[in-house]
Amino acid sequence: MDPKAGQPSKRRELILFLFITVVLFPLLAVMIVGGYGFAVWIWQMIAGPPGPPGI
């Protein structure tokens, strides 16, 4: 077996790991939080602001 055979795989694995941790996860977090905020905003336009009515 060639010991250098695993090197490109390790480099690719490191690049993929960095992409996932630096780009993908933060982007997904922003999209999820933004989507939730948008859903709450739309819901409040339909149902009104939170709290007891008449105050």
VENGIMO-V503082 format. One record per pair of residues at least 24 apart in sequence whose C-alpha atoms are under 10 Angstrom apart, sorted by the first residue. I is the first residue (numbers start at 1). J is the second residue. Records with the same first field share a line. If there is no record, write none. Layout:
BEGIN
I->J + J
END
This chain:
BEGIN
none
END
